[in-house]
Amino acid sequence: MIRNVPYKTKIALLTLIPLIIAIIVITLSTIKQTNELANIQAQNFEQELISLKEKELKNYLALAYTAIINIYENPTLGKSYAQKEVYYTLKNMEFGKDGYFFVYDYDGVNVAHSRKPELEGKNLFNLKDENGNFMIQDLIAQAKKGGGYTRYLWDKPSGGKSIEKLGYSIGLDKWQWMVGTGIYIDDIEKGVADIKAKAKKTTKNTLLLTALIAITATFLTALVGFLINLSESRLASEKMRELTHKTINFQEDERKRVSRELHDGINQLLVSVRYKLDTAKNQFTKPSTDQSQSINKVKGIIDEADDILSSGIQEVRRISRDLRPTVLDDLGLFFALNSLIDDFSERTNINVSYTNTADKDNFNYEIETAFYRIVQEALTNIEKHAKSVTKVSIDISQKRHFINLIISNDGLGFNKETLNKTNPERGLGLRNMVDRTELLEGNLSVNSSIEKGTTVIVNIPMA
């Protein structure tokens, strides 16, 4: 499906898709940060209000305790009378619209409740709120500790339904009583909900603004891309024609080379064999008095023809290897280069050191072929053109995301600036090496001087 998409459309998509993805990521990030900020604000708001409510509750209970302390600690009053006085004092004390006080003994029996007198005398120790919390037990536990806060659900007198309530309780240990009060905190929930609603509205506005920016940016990018494609189409066509011309020339040069190899090598050897066979044939047709001498002469001619044929076979194998070595396909780059280096050393008596520390999993077909051809071209140039070379070094390694090939020799070197001017044919091999490297999006550099030899450095991205 993607293959059927026009090239210009692919370029446009490569431009627009990252832009759209970036806008989406920025939008989602903004929404996430807005929500997180809203949650933090809501938490801070809730904690601040809870802190104020706790202080308020503590003050209310301090007032209640002040009102009953003289009765509670008066040793001249009887216990029953004092308890009754405290009972009426707390029942008549209220604050706000829904504020009141309540009293339980430590066994959970309700002693006083101004808003729900029907609870008085009942044991509510095991009473649970709608969340399953033992609220009376928790209030009594906080009272025994010297005073503390408890959150639970309780019916709101003015609302008629269970609302979250913040309670504070203290203990009258001498009577085993718990005195408490509470404040409904539904207003806190409303404030938190308002903050989240504002955040939601802000998020909605952000989405609308981002959508507007995205549409505008997409339109402008598409327009710019269209104009660039319009202006670059001719240049792309010229480059394509240049590449096609370059490829055709490369193919023709390779065909010329193979043609020369066949004509100057194989053809001459076959002609020589034919000449030898004709000579042997003529030897049989000549009358001879010494039959054994004639046979020995024919045998010598055939042996010479056999030697020539052996040379021809070796020449065919060399040409075949130059076109595409089978060892590269069968055993890989390491063994193919070893074979190439062995042949080079045998022909030239030049010592070659070869190391390969790169991970073979990072090589694909294209990289192996490119490296083999570059090394082959470099060794050919050394054999044909380099002077005073005694040793060659070939090193393949990997660093980060690149595979590196370094070929160096200790010969006299050359001047790169004058190479193509003085001998264009000699620079053809180097250009082929550069072309192979650029096809794999790599980089090739040559460092050479008359005194320090030549070093070829190739860097190709991993497969």
MITORZA-831882 format. One line per 3 residues: number of its first residue (from 1); for each residue x negated, y, z of C-alpha. Coordinates in pm, 1 decimal. Each point is the difference from the previous one (the first is absolute). Layout:
BEGIN
NUM> X Y Z; ...
//
This chain:
BEGIN
1> 0.0 0.0 0.0; -278.4 243.2 93.2; -188.8 -86.6 -317.8
4> 287.1 136.7 -207.8; -17.4 341.6 170.6; -169.9 264.2 -220.8
7> -347.2 106.1 102.4; 99.7 363.4 59.1; 285.5 -115.3 221.5
10> -244.4 -206.2 205.0; -222.2 305.9 44.3; 301.1 205.3 109.0
13> 102.1 -268.9 246.5; -353.5 -16.9 137.8; 28.0 373.9 65.8
16> 355.0 13.7 131.8; 12.0 -316.0 211.0; -285.5 104.5 236.0
19> 161.7 343.8 31.3; 337.9 -150.0 87.3; -159.8 -246.2 242.0
22> -191.9 284.0 166.4; 320.6 203.6 37.4; 184.6 -299.4 144.4
25> -282.4 -70.4 245.7; -13.6 365.1 106.1; 378.1 6.6 39.3
28> 9.8 -316.0 207.5; -290.3 124.5 209.2; 178.2 332.5 57.0
31> 322.9 -176.5 96.0; -187.1 -229.0 235.9; -183.8 288.7 163.8
34> 323.3 200.3 28.7; 176.3 -291.6 167.0; -293.3 -62.7 231.2
37> -9.7 368.9 93.8; 375.2 -3.0 61.4; -34.1 -307.0 221.9
40> -281.8 163.1 194.3; 204.3 316.3 42.8; 301.2 -202.8 108.0
43> -210.2 -194.3 251.7; -155.5 318.1 137.0; 341.6 164.0 19.6
46> 145.1 -302.0 177.9; -290.8 -25.3 244.9; 14.0 372.2 76.2
49> 375.6 -6.5 65.8; -29.1 -318.2 206.7; -270.5 168.2 206.7
52> 228.7 299.8 58.5; 291.8 -227.9 86.4; -214.0 -193.2 246.9
55> -104.4 319.8 175.7; 362.7 113.9 4.5; 115.8 -328.2 149.6
58> -268.3 6.4 261.6; 105.4 351.8 98.8; 367.0 -99.4 23.1
61> -80.0 -294.2 223.1; -230.7 216.8 208.1; 295.0 234.9 59.1
64> 220.4 -293.4 95.7; -264.1 -134.0 234.7; -34.1 341.9 158.5
67> 376.1 6.6 55.2; 3.3 -335.3 182.4; -341.7 -12.4 167.7
70> 117.4 167.5 322.6; 286.0 -249.7 30.6; -216.0 -300.2 -97.1
73> -279.0 76.4 245.2; 214.1 132.7 290.4; -53.4 -252.6 282.0
76> 295.5 132.7 199.6; 252.5 -106.3 -264.2; 125.8 -352.8 -11.3
79> -85.6 -202.2 -309.5; 359.4 -46.7 -109.2; 80.3 368.4 43.0
82> -317.8 111.5 -173.5; 62.7 -233.7 -293.4; 352.9 132.3 -35.5
85> -127.2 360.8 -1.8; -259.4 -83.2 -263.2; 267.7 -182.3 -200.4
88> 228.9 304.8 -15.8; -287.4 239.2 -60.0; -125.1 -191.6 -305.9
91> 349.4 -60.7 -138.6; 71.7 369.3 -1.3; -329.1 96.2 -167.6
94> 7.8 36.0 -380.5; -196.7 183.4 -264.4; 80.2 84.0 -356.6
97> 284.7 -165.1 -185.7; -96.3 -360.5 59.1; -246.2 19.2 291.1
100> 72.8 -181.9 326.6; -166.0 -218.0 269.6; 50.5 -365.0 91.0
103> -105.1 -225.2 285.2; -66.2 -378.0 13.0; -137.5 -212.6 277.3
106> -303.1 -213.5 -74.1; 225.4 -303.2 -55.0; 170.4 175.1 -294.0
109> 328.8 93.6 174.4; 130.7 338.9 -113.0; 33.0 238.6 296.0
112> 101.7 321.7 -170.4; 92.2 104.7 -355.3; 176.5 331.6 -56.8
115> 108.3 -69.7 -359.7; 93.8 -367.3 40.0; 128.9 -51.3 354.8
118> 144.5 -335.9 -105.9; -354.9 -138.1 0.4; -51.6 70.2 370.2
121> -36.8 -312.5 207.5; -76.8 -220.1 -303.0; -327.3 -188.7 -36.4
124> -149.4 103.1 -335.5; -346.0 -141.3 57.5; 21.2 -220.3 -313.6
127> 174.8 260.2 -216.3; -151.4 29.8 -350.5; 33.4 278.9 -252.9
130> 66.8 -63.8 -369.0; -370.9 -56.5 -61.1; -14.1 -273.9 264.1
133> -191.2 205.2 258.1; 67.1 -56.5 376.0; 37.7 371.1 59.9
136> 101.2 -11.9 371.2; -292.5 -230.6 76.0; -234.8 236.9 -186.7
139> 132.3 304.8 188.7; -41.6 -176.9 333.3; -351.9 -115.0 -94.9
142> -103.1 357.2 -82.9; 150.3 124.5 327.5; -196.2 -254.6 201.7
145> -321.0 121.9 -168.3; 63.6 348.8 138.0; 190.4 136.7 -298.7
148> -4.3 -52.1 -375.0; 179.1 26.9 -333.2; 221.9 -254.6 -173.5
151> 157.3 8.9 -346.6; 325.3 -181.8 -59.0; 341.1 24.0 -167.6
154> 298.7 131.3 196.9; 345.7 132.8 -78.4; -2.0 374.6 -44.6
157> 284.4 159.1 196.0; 70.0 261.1 -266.7; -62.1 -231.3 -294.5
160> 156.5 -329.6 102.8; -268.8 -220.2 -156.0; -335.6 -141.5 100.9
163> -277.2 253.4 -44.5; -368.3 -32.1 78.4; -65.4 147.2 341.6
166> -315.3 93.5 187.8; 29.8 -76.3 369.9; -212.7 89.6 301.1
169> 31.7 -176.3 334.4; -152.7 23.3 347.1; 41.5 -217.8 304.8
172> 137.6 61.9 346.8; -191.0 -292.6 143.5; 137.5 36.3 352.0
175> 350.8 -74.9 -129.2; -116.0 -219.4 -293.1; 170.5 241.1 -239.1
178> -90.3 110.6 -352.0; 105.9 354.7 -93.1; -7.9 89.3 -364.7
181> 117.8 227.9 -275.9; -33.6 18.0 -374.4; 20.3 211.5 -312.4
184> 138.9 -112.8 -334.3; -257.3 41.3 -272.9; 217.7 -24.7 -310.8
187> -98.1 358.2 -79.3; -358.4 -123.6 -40.5; 112.6 -261.9 -251.0
190> 188.5 271.5 -188.0; -312.0 219.1 -10.3; -211.7 -289.2 -127.1
193> 262.5 -78.3 -265.4; -2.8 365.8 -111.0; -378.3 -6.2 -41.0
196> 17.7 -318.2 -208.0; 283.2 145.2 -209.8; -211.4 306.9 -74.5
199> -290.9 -225.5 -93.3; 227.2 -196.5 -232.2; 113.7 322.4 -164.4
202> -361.6 111.9 -37.2; -85.4 -335.3 -159.2; 287.5 38.5 -244.0
205> -117.8 346.7 -97.6; -355.3 -134.9 -38.9; 124.4 -272.6 -232.9
208> 188.3 249.9 -213.1; -300.2 233.6 -18.8; -235.1 -289.8 -80.0
211> 235.0 -126.4 -270.8; 4.1 347.9 -155.7; -380.7 19.6 14.0
214> -31.3 -352.1 -141.6; 230.5 74.9 -292.4; -181.3 325.3 -77.0
217> -347.2 -158.1 32.0; 103.0 -298.7 -213.2; 136.7 227.1 -271.4
220> -311.1 219.1 -1.4; -230.6 -302.5 0.4; 190.1 -158.3 -286.2
223> -15.7 326.1 -194.7; -373.7 39.6 60.2; -56.4 -365.4 -87.2
226> 194.2 41.9 -323.0; -205.0 304.1 -97.1; -326.7 -177.5 86.6
229> 101.2 -308.4 -200.3; 92.1 224.0 -290.4; -338.3 172.2 3.6
232> -202.2 -313.0 74.1; 164.0 -235.7 -249.1; -225.1 113.1 -283.7
235> -309.7 -31.7 214.2; 107.1 -349.3 108.7; 50.8 -99.5 -362.9
238> -345.8 128.6 -91.7; -155.9 -190.8 287.5; 186.1 -314.1 -103.7
241> -127.4 35.0 -356.9; -351.0 56.5 133.9; 23.8 -309.4 219.4
244> 134.7 -206.7 -289.3; -281.6 122.7 -224.6; -252.3 -78.0 271.3
247> 141.1 -350.5 46.1; -4.8 -69.8 -373.0; -360.7 119.3 -24.7
250> -95.4 -219.7 293.9; 163.1 -301.2 -166.5; -171.5 75.2 -330.6
253> -338.2 37.0 171.3; 50.6 -335.4 170.7; 97.2 -162.8 -329.3
256> -309.6 145.6 -165.7; -216.0 -138.5 277.6; 154.1 -348.5 -31.1
259> -31.6 19.3 -379.7; -371.1 85.5 28.5; -51.6 -281.4 249.5
262> 165.8 -249.9 -234.8; -176.9 125.8 -313.0; -346.8 46.0 140.4
265> 7.6 -294.7 235.3; 239.4 -284.4 -75.4; 7.1 58.0 -376.3
268> -380.5 -4.9 -28.7; -21.6 -314.1 208.8; 263.2 -178.3 -208.9
271> -176.5 104.6 -324.2; -324.9 -134.0 140.0; 167.0 -333.1 91.5
274> 146.9 -23.9 -349.0; -343.2 61.3 -150.1; -147.4 -273.8 217.9
277> 273.1 -245.5 -100.8; -49.8 80.0 -370.0; -370.0 -61.8 43.8
280> 71.1 -336.8 163.6; 244.7 -86.8 -278.0; -254.2 83.1 -268.3
283> -259.1 -207.9 179.6; 222.3 -307.5 -44.4; 48.3 64.0 -370.8
286> -374.1 28.3 -74.1; -175.9 -324.8 -96.0; -255.8 -98.7 258.2
289> -239.3 -285.5 19.4; -28.1 25.3 375.1; 352.5 -53.8 137.5
292> -102.7 33.2 365.7; -171.6 333.4 -61.5; 314.5 131.9 -170.0
295> 217.3 -112.7 289.9; -228.4 167.5 253.3; 9.0 326.0 -194.1
298> 382.9 -9.1 -15.7; 13.3 -78.1 369.3; -219.0 304.8 77.9
301> 226.9 223.2 -211.2; 312.0 -129.5 180.2; -165.4 61.4 337.8
304> -69.1 358.0 -102.2; 364.6 37.5 -111.2; 111.0 -142.5 334.0
307> -209.1 258.6 187.5; 151.7 276.8 -210.7; 352.2 -132.3 70.5
310> -78.3 -4.9 373.7; -104.3 363.5 -24.0; 322.3 73.0 -186.6
313> 205.7 -167.1 271.4; -175.1 207.8 264.7; 61.6 312.7 -206.8
316> 371.4 -82.6 -31.3; 20.7 -54.8 373.8; -171.8 336.1 61.8
319> 237.8 183.6 -230.7; 296.7 -175.6 159.3; -126.4 93.5 346.6
322> -47.0 360.2 -107.2; 357.4 12.0 -130.9; 152.8 -157.0 312.5
325> -195.5 -225.3 236.6; 206.8 -301.5 105.4; -179.9 -11.9 335.0
328> 159.5 337.0 87.1; 347.4 -147.0 -41.4; -81.6 -337.0 153.6
331> -225.6 87.8 296.4; 28.8 376.7 45.9; -223.9 304.4 -6.8
334> -269.3 -125.4 240.3; -93.9 -306.6 -206.4; 45.1 183.7 -332.8
337> -248.5 269.0 104.3; -243.7 -262.8 127.6; 11.0 -169.3 -340.4
340> -42.7 332.7 -179.2; -293.3 96.8 224.1; -170.1 -339.9 -43.1
343> 15.0 34.8 -379.4; -132.2 354.9 19.7; -289.3 -96.3 226.7
346> -86.2 -297.3 -219.6; -16.9 219.9 -311.7; -179.4 299.5 150.6
349> -196.2 -141.4 298.5; 141.5 290.0 206.2; 85.7 -76.2 361.9
352> 365.0 76.3 88.3; 136.2 11.4 356.3; 379.1 -37.0 31.1
355> 217.3 41.8 312.0; 379.8 -0.5 30.3; 147.6 76.4 343.7
358> 347.2 108.5 -119.0; 307.8 -205.2 85.0; 96.4 -201.0 -307.2
361> 370.5 46.6 82.7; -37.1 366.7 -98.2; -102.4 -92.2 -356.9
364> 256.4 -45.3 -273.2; -43.5 -99.3 -363.7; -59.5 357.3 -119.0
367> -263.5 82.7 263.7; -191.4 -324.8 -55.3; -1.9 56.3 -377.5
370> -109.2 363.9 37.6; -282.5 -83.5 241.5; -122.5 -285.5 -218.4
373> -3.1 217.9 -314.6; -167.0 291.4 179.0; -275.4 -225.8 136.4
376> -33.8 -165.4 -341.7; -30.3 337.9 -173.2; -247.5 125.0 260.3
379> -222.7 -307.9 -36.7; 17.9 29.8 -379.5; -109.3 363.5 19.1
382> -286.1 -95.5 231.8; -110.0 -276.7 -234.1; 16.6 215.0 -312.4
385> -96.2 348.0 114.5; -152.1 8.4 349.4; -377.8 5.3 29.5
388> -229.3 -134.1 271.7; 283.5 -170.3 189.0; -122.8 -259.0 250.6
391> 307.5 -46.0 218.4; 375.5 59.3 -14.2; 240.0 22.9 293.6
394> 375.7 -68.7 -21.5; 210.9 56.6 310.1; 379.6 -32.2 39.0
397> 160.2 116.3 324.4; 319.6 153.7 130.4; 52.9 307.2 213.3
400> 338.2 117.5 117.8; 228.6 -34.5 -304.1; -267.9 -19.4 -269.9
403> -212.9 -274.9 -152.5; -349.0 124.7 -82.8; -241.8 -128.4 -262.8
406> -359.1 126.1 -4.2; -245.3 -102.7 -276.0; -354.1 135.7 25.8
409> -336.3 -65.6 -163.7; -353.6 131.3 53.0; -71.4 84.8 -364.0
412> -98.2 333.7 -149.3; 360.0 121.5 -31.4; 135.6 254.7 -247.2
415> 132.5 354.4 -30.6; 380.6 -12.6 -4.0; 40.1 343.1 -158.1
418> -197.9 -85.8 -312.1; 108.3 -365.5 -31.6; 304.1 50.0 -223.2
421> -170.1 272.0 -205.3; -314.0 -196.2 -86.6; 159.3 -344.7 -35.0
424> 382.6 -12.4 -15.1; 8.8 -376.3 -44.0; -196.2 -48.3 319.6
427> 262.0 195.3 198.8; 287.5 -217.5 -127.0; -49.5 -266.7 266.1
430> 8.9 255.3 278.9; 321.6 149.2 -138.4; 156.4 -346.0 -8.0
433> -93.2 -46.9 366.5; 159.2 334.4 86.9; 316.3 -86.5 -194.3
436> 41.4 -332.4 180.7; -40.3 172.0 335.1; 247.8 277.4 -78.2
439> 261.3 -252.6 -115.4; -0.3 -131.5 358.2; 17.5 355.0 142.1
442> -356.8 -30.0 120.5; -311.4 211.7 -23.0; -336.9 -76.5 -158.8
445> -315.6 204.8 45.3; -352.6 -49.5 -134.0; -309.8 127.3 178.2
448> -313.0 -24.5 -212.0; -335.9 172.3 -25.1; -320.5 -69.2 -180.2
451> -186.3 -83.3 320.2; 260.4 -168.8 220.6; 184.7 -242.7 -223.9
454> 374.8 -23.3 -50.8; 293.2 -65.9 234.5; 359.7 -58.4 -112.9
457> 264.4 48.3 273.3; 360.1 -115.4 -53.9; 287.2 58.1 243.9
460> 335.8 -165.0 -76.5; 311.7 0.3 223.8; 89.0 -339.7 144.3
463> 260.1 -206.0 -179.9
//
